[in-house]
Amino acid sequence: MNADVVVIGAGLSGLVTATELAATGRRVVVLDQEHPDSLGGQAWWSFGGLFLVGSPEQRRVGVHDSAELAWADWLGSAGFAPGAAQGHGPDRHGYAWAEHFVEFAAGGMRSWLHGKGVRWFPLVQWAERGGYPYGADAAHGNSVPRFHVTWGTGPALLAPFVAAAKTLRDQGLLEIRFRHRVTSLVTTDGRVTGVRAELLADDGPARAGLAFGGRAAPSSRDVVGETEITAGAVVVASGGIGGNHDLARERWNPGYGALPLRMLQGVPDSTDGLMLGVAADAGAALVHTGRMWHYPEGIANHSPVWTDHGIRILPGPSSLWLDADGQRLPAPLFPGFDALGALQHITSRGHDHSWFVLNRTIMETEFALSGSEQNPDLTGKDVRLLAQRVLPRAVGPVARFAAESPEFLWAPTPHELAARMNALTEATPGSSGHVDPDELASTVALRDAQVAAGLGKDPQVVATAAARRFWVDRRIRVAPPRPLTDPKDGPLLAVRLSVLTRKTLGGVWCDPSGRALRADGTVLPGLWAVGEAAGFGGGGSHGHRALEGTFLGGCLHTGRVTARALADHL
């Protein structure tokens, strides 16, 4: 036997699994198809946001939270199939994983990470606010702010597990083999007993001089050899399908139209979903493959690292959100309230884009960008740079997009803005939609009248006023309510938003310990799955919708739980 355990994927969930297992004395081999400079996978590029419940950070900003409230919010968002709570149906294992995750988020996750040196930005953010009327199919969204940004963002969250991997490597318990692409699982008498992998060409020298040392840049797929590794168990930690647009389109729920041909990509090319097919070929059941968490607020990166590299705008609630024909998205599809609902609304109309319409002051106050590289103050733990977020101007990365991106369109009047929006649509092959200048002017005027009234009945204006009751939003995230056309707030701005592929909510069907299951619900011996490849737990712990901060948290949780269960099993 070459190893006690082979872990496929050196992202966050794979590193957590591997280090937890190796710390028990098991010999672990991690395989990854990319170069050493891409260690950590997608998590390195993340904002580092974690869903925590009842934290000291929440209490310091006056937020009262509980595991019971968080679980009610989760259930309202997930929409699990009937019977899941009773242990029946395809959602039963996802439900169990979700319940345990919320307990972990309200219990041991923060202290576990804190003990490893992880810290958090003190101002808790409010993502996925929901807003649907209460009823049989309602209560979606976070009732309170729960999005805790890691101090140092994604790289800082990875750091303790990377350090542990290096220590365990020096002890001879852990080995990471890069440029190994698994092509099949070895089975013996119905049990997974190892892997076969291709050895990919090392194109490292050609990557010199690339941004971030070549991290996540597309790499060669030339095969220079093959290998086979036997093991007592194999763990799939290979991520989802966000880098495979054809597969995403194929699996997208046709009830919401089709994902467009022109999309941006929020993950490196290596997030290709191929390993999920390899697991299925070995007998593992894939469930909920049509459940995805892509974002509608993508903008093209002016300095791309991977193919079609896009960045997500993290908006405050004040911008008007219009579809490709200039119509407002219905309540409560306001910026930051229901990402998936907005995406489904857009794709069901056959469009490849939508628009934010705002002004300079709203942009400077409310726009943030997702990702470690777009937040140098938080990533670099630079307090002096961080202080600029409370000043009356856009932070550096946002200002750069505003100056350089052809998708940021400025104009002094709604009529001129509509002309620029239509010109960009017409210049984009395959794109459709037309914004009527008079209708845009009317939409802006009606919104401004509601703001000027001081109270108003416009649901978005009311929701924005409510957001300002949370002092963090009032201080750094939500602009004062003023007309969009107020001259002192600068020119009008339209930002074209494109679909940005990101997360897979389904995956390998697993029991509550992480063991892969066959289609009939029986265990496939020797195979386990964690992280996004397992739908963040059980093949779909989020159900249909996520509450944000739960993806990195799901990687941590599944890696930790599965490693401990596997250690007992071996």
Solvent accessible surface area in square Angstrom, and as a share of the most:
residue,aa,sasa,rsa
1,M,168,0.75
2,N,73,0.37
3,A,4,0.03
4,D,49,0.26
5,V,0,0.00
6,V,0,0.00
7,V,0,0.00
8,I,11,0.06
9,G,8,0.08
10,A,2,0.01
11,G,17,0.16
12,L,7,0.03
13,S,8,0.05
14,G,0,0.00
15,L,0,0.00
16,V,0,0.00
17,T,0,0.00
18,A,0,0.00
19,T,8,0.05
20,E,30,0.13
21,L,0,0.00
22,A,0,0.00
23,A,74,0.58
24,T,71,0.42
25,G,47,0.45
26,R,59,0.21
27,R,89,0.33
28,V,0,0.00
29,V,0,0.00
30,V,0,0.00
31,L,1,0.00
32,D,27,0.14
33,Q,29,0.13
34,E,14,0.06
35,H,8,0.04
36,P,82,0.51
37,D,48,0.25
38,S,14,0.09
39,L,29,0.14
40,G,0,0.00
41,G,27,0.26
42,Q,39,0.17
43,A,8,0.06
44,W,50,0.17
45,W,18,0.06
46,S,25,0.16
47,F,22,0.09
48,G,0,0.00
49,G,5,0.04
50,L,0,0.00
51,F,1,0.00
52,L,1,0.01
53,V,6,0.04
54,G,28,0.27
55,S,4,0.03
56,P,33,0.21
57,E,7,0.03
58,Q,0,0.00
59,R,148,0.54
60,R,165,0.60
61,V,10,0.06
62,G,52,0.50
63,V,10,0.06
64,H,163,0.73
65,D,26,0.13
66,S,42,0.27
67,A,35,0.27
68,E,132,0.59
69,L,60,0.30
70,A,0,0.00
71,W,45,0.16
72,A,54,0.42
73,D,7,0.04
74,W,6,0.02
75,L,65,0.32
76,G,24,0.23
77,S,6,0.04
78,A,0,0.00
79,G,45,0.44
80,F,31,0.13
81,A,32,0.25
82,P,132,0.83
83,G,22,0.21
84,A,5,0.04
85,A,59,0.46
86,Q,124,0.55
87,G,42,0.40
88,H,116,0.52
89,G,27,0.26
90,P,71,0.45
91,D,1,0.01
92,R,61,0.22
93,H,27,0.12
94,G,2,0.02
95,Y,31,0.12
96,A,23,0.18
97,W,5,0.02
98,A,0,0.00
99,E,64,0.29
100,H,82,0.37
101,F,7,0.03
102,V,3,0.02
103,E,101,0.45
104,F,18,0.08
105,A,4,0.03
106,A,40,0.31
107,G,47,0.46
108,G,34,0.32
109,M,0,0.00
110,R,50,0.18
111,S,75,0.48
112,W,33,0.12
113,L,0,0.00
114,H,66,0.30
115,G,69,0.66
116,K,78,0.33
117,G,52,0.50
118,V,4,0.02
119,R,105,0.38
120,W,17,0.06
121,F,19,0.08
122,P,72,0.45
123,L,33,0.16
124,V,0,0.00
125,Q,27,0.12
126,W,61,0.22
127,A,25,0.19
128,E,5,0.02
129,R,35,0.13
130,G,0,0.00
131,G,52,0.50
132,Y,67,0.25
133,P,110,0.69
134,Y,182,0.69
135,G,55,0.53
136,A,112,0.87
137,D,144,0.74
138,A,13,0.10
139,A,30,0.23
140,H,14,0.06
141,G,3,0.03
142,N,5,0.02
143,S,46,0.30
144,V,24,0.14
145,P,4,0.03
146,R,2,0.01
147,F,31,0.13
148,H,0,0.00
149,V,3,0.02
150,T,0,0.00
151,W,52,0.18
152,G,2,0.02
153,T,0,0.00
154,G,0,0.00
155,P,31,0.19
156,A,19,0.15
157,L,1,0.00
158,L,4,0.02
159,A,51,0.39
160,P,25,0.16
161,F,3,0.01
162,V,29,0.17
163,A,57,0.44
164,A,34,0.27
165,A,4,0.03
166,K,102,0.43
167,T,73,0.42
168,L,16,0.08
169,R,134,0.49
170,D,109,0.56
171,Q,112,0.50
172,G,51,0.49
173,L,46,0.23
174,L,6,0.03
175,E,61,0.28
176,I,40,0.20
177,R,60,0.22
178,F,43,0.18
179,R,18,0.07
180,H,29,0.13
181,R,51,0.19
182,V,13,0.08
183,T,59,0.34
184,S,37,0.24
185,L,15,0.07
186,V,18,0.10
187,T,67,0.39
188,T,71,0.42
189,D,149,0.77
190,G,42,0.40
191,R,82,0.30
192,V,0,0.00
193,T,32,0.19
194,G,0,0.00
195,V,0,0.00
196,R,108,0.39
197,A,2,0.02
198,E,35,0.16
199,L,51,0.25
200,L,6,0.03
201,A,22,0.17
202,D,104,0.54
203,D,33,0.17
204,G,27,0.26
205,P,116,0.73
206,A,91,0.70
207,R,15,0.05
208,A,85,0.66
209,G,83,0.80
210,L,83,0.41
211,A,60,0.47
212,F,89,0.37
213,G,54,0.52
214,G,0,0.00
215,R,35,0.13
216,A,7,0.06
217,A,9,0.07
218,P,73,0.46
219,S,18,0.11
220,S,26,0.17
221,R,83,0.30
222,D,96,0.50
223,V,69,0.40
224,V,104,0.60
225,G,23,0.22
226,E,140,0.63
227,T,41,0.24
228,E,87,0.39
229,I,2,0.01
230,T,52,0.30
231,A,3,0.03
232,G,14,0.14
233,A,0,0.00
234,V,0,0.00
235,V,0,0.00
236,V,0,0.00
237,A,7,0.05
238,S,40,0.26
239,G,13,0.12
240,G,0,0.00
241,I,0,0.00
242,G,0,0.00
243,G,18,0.17
244,N,36,0.19
245,H,24,0.11
246,D,106,0.55
247,L,30,0.15
248,A,0,0.00
249,R,60,0.22
250,E,135,0.61
251,R,52,0.19
252,W,14,0.05
253,N,70,0.36
254,P,117,0.73
255,G,63,0.61
256,Y,80,0.30
257,G,32,0.31
258,A,71,0.55
259,L,6,0.03
260,P,17,0.10
261,L,155,0.77
262,R,58,0.21
263,M,7,0.03
264,L,16,0.08
265,Q,6,0.03
266,G,13,0.12
267,V,1,0.01
268,P,10,0.06
269,D,43,0.22
270,S,27,0.18
271,T,7,0.04
272,D,27,0.14
273,G,9,0.08
274,L,96,0.48
275,M,14,0.06
276,L,3,0.01
277,G,31,0.30
278,V,18,0.10
279,A,0,0.00
280,A,40,0.31
281,D,130,0.67
282,A,23,0.18
283,G,34,0.32
284,A,6,0.05
285,A,13,0.10
286,L,45,0.23
287,V,22,0.13
288,H,36,0.16
289,T,39,0.23
290,G,30,0.29
291,R,32,0.12
292,M,4,0.02
293,W,0,0.00
294,H,0,0.00
295,Y,6,0.02
296,P,1,0.01
297,E,1,0.00
298,G,0,0.00
299,I,0,0.00
300,A,43,0.33
301,N,13,0.07
302,H,55,0.25
303,S,51,0.33
304,P,86,0.54
305,V,19,0.11
306,W,12,0.04
307,T,67,0.39
308,D,77,0.40
309,H,5,0.02
310,G,3,0.03
311,I,7,0.04
312,R,23,0.08
313,I,0,0.00
314,L,28,0.14
315,P,11,0.07
316,G,4,0.03
317,P,1,0.01
318,S,6,0.04
319,S,1,0.01
320,L,0,0.00
321,W,7,0.02
322,L,0,0.00
323,D,8,0.04
324,A,1,0.01
325,D,58,0.30
326,G,6,0.06
327,Q,91,0.40
328,R,78,0.29
329,L,10,0.05
330,P,68,0.43
331,A,60,0.46
332,P,10,0.06
333,L,13,0.06
334,F,15,0.06
335,P,1,0.01
336,G,16,0.16
337,F,16,0.07
338,D,1,0.01
339,A,3,0.03
340,L,8,0.04
341,G,8,0.08
342,A,0,0.00
343,L,0,0.00
344,Q,28,0.12
345,H,27,0.12
346,I,3,0.01
347,T,0,0.00
348,S,53,0.34
349,R,119,0.43
350,G,60,0.57
351,H,18,0.08
352,D,12,0.06
353,H,1,0.00
354,S,0,0.00
355,W,1,0.00
356,F,0,0.00
357,V,0,0.00
358,L,0,0.00
359,N,3,0.01
360,R,93,0.34
361,T,30,0.18
362,I,8,0.04
363,M,3,0.01
364,E,48,0.21
365,T,43,0.25
366,E,1,0.00
367,F,11,0.04
368,A,10,0.08
369,L,3,0.02
370,S,16,0.10
371,G,6,0.06
372,S,1,0.01
373,E,38,0.17
374,Q,16,0.07
375,N,3,0.01
376,P,61,0.39
377,D,7,0.04
378,L,3,0.02
379,T,40,0.23
380,G,53,0.51
381,K,101,0.43
382,D,58,0.30
383,V,104,0.60
384,R,213,0.78
385,L,62,0.31
386,L,26,0.13
387,A,57,0.44
388,Q,65,0.29
389,R,52,0.19
390,V,66,0.38
391,L,77,0.38
392,P,123,0.78
393,R,124,0.45
394,A,14,0.11
395,V,28,0.16
396,G,46,0.44
397,P,25,0.16
398,V,2,0.01
399,A,42,0.33
400,R,114,0.41
401,F,1,0.00
402,A,15,0.11
403,A,87,0.68
404,E,92,0.41
405,S,9,0.06
406,P,104,0.65
407,E,5,0.02
408,F,9,0.04
409,L,8,0.04
410,W,49,0.17
411,A,6,0.05
412,P,96,0.61
413,T,54,0.31
414,P,18,0.12
415,H,85,0.38
416,E,85,0.38
417,L,1,0.00
418,A,0,0.00
419,A,59,0.45
420,R,111,0.41
421,M,0,0.00
422,N,14,0.07
423,A,57,0.44
424,L,31,0.15
425,T,7,0.04
426,E,135,0.61
427,A,79,0.61
428,T,17,0.10
429,P,124,0.78
430,G,85,0.82
431,S,20,0.13
432,S,59,0.38
433,G,25,0.24
434,H,106,0.47
435,V,3,0.01
436,D,55,0.28
437,P,44,0.27
438,D,96,0.49
439,E,87,0.39
440,L,1,0.01
441,A,24,0.19
442,S,56,0.36
443,T,24,0.14
444,V,2,0.01
445,A,58,0.45
446,L,120,0.60
447,R,16,0.06
448,D,13,0.07
449,A,57,0.44
450,Q,43,0.19
451,V,15,0.09
452,A,77,0.60
453,A,69,0.54
454,G,62,0.60
455,L,155,0.77
456,G,28,0.27
457,K,170,0.72
458,D,13,0.07
459,P,76,0.48
460,Q,10,0.04
461,V,16,0.09
462,V,76,0.44
463,A,20,0.16
464,T,9,0.05
465,A,54,0.42
466,A,42,0.32
467,A,4,0.03
468,R,51,0.18
469,R,197,0.72
470,F,22,0.09
471,W,106,0.37
472,V,0,0.00
473,D,1,0.01
474,R,112,0.41
475,R,136,0.50
476,I,22,0.11
477,R,37,0.14
478,V,1,0.00
479,A,3,0.02
480,P,56,0.35
481,P,71,0.45
482,R,74,0.27
483,P,39,0.24
484,L,0,0.00
485,T,68,0.40
486,D,27,0.14
487,P,123,0.77
488,K,148,0.63
489,D,7,0.04
490,G,26,0.25
491,P,49,0.31
492,L,4,0.02
493,L,0,0.00
494,A,0,0.00
495,V,0,0.00
496,R,20,0.07
497,L,1,0.00
498,S,1,0.00
499,V,2,0.01
500,L,0,0.00
501,T,0,0.00
502,R,42,0.15
503,K,27,0.12
504,T,2,0.01
505,L,0,0.00
506,G,0,0.00
507,G,1,0.01
508,V,0,0.00
509,W,18,0.06
510,C,1,0.00
511,D,11,0.06
512,P,60,0.38
513,S,29,0.19
514,G,0,0.00
515,R,83,0.30
516,A,0,0.00
517,L,3,0.02
518,R,79,0.29
519,A,89,0.69
520,D,109,0.57
521,G,22,0.21
522,T,64,0.37
523,V,43,0.25
524,L,6,0.03
525,P,43,0.27
526,G,5,0.04
527,L,1,0.01
528,W,5,0.02
529,A,2,0.02
530,V,0,0.00
531,G,0,0.00
532,E,8,0.03
533,A,0,0.00
534,A,1,0.01
535,G,0,0.00
536,F,5,0.02
537,G,1,0.01
538,G,2,0.02
539,G,1,0.01
540,G,1,0.01
541,S,4,0.02
542,H,1,0.00
543,G,0,0.00
544,H,81,0.36
545,R,50,0.18
546,A,0,0.00
547,L,3,0.01
548,E,13,0.06
549,G,5,0.05
550,T,1,0.01
551,F,17,0.07
552,L,19,0.10
553,G,0,0.00
554,G,3,0.02
555,C,18,0.11
556,L,0,0.00
557,H,8,0.04
558,T,1,0.00
559,G,0,0.00
560,R,49,0.18
561,V,47,0.27
562,T,0,0.00
563,A,1,0.00
564,R,112,0.41
565,A,27,0.21
566,L,0,0.00
567,A,10,0.07
568,D,129,0.67
569,H,91,0.40
570,L,75,0.37
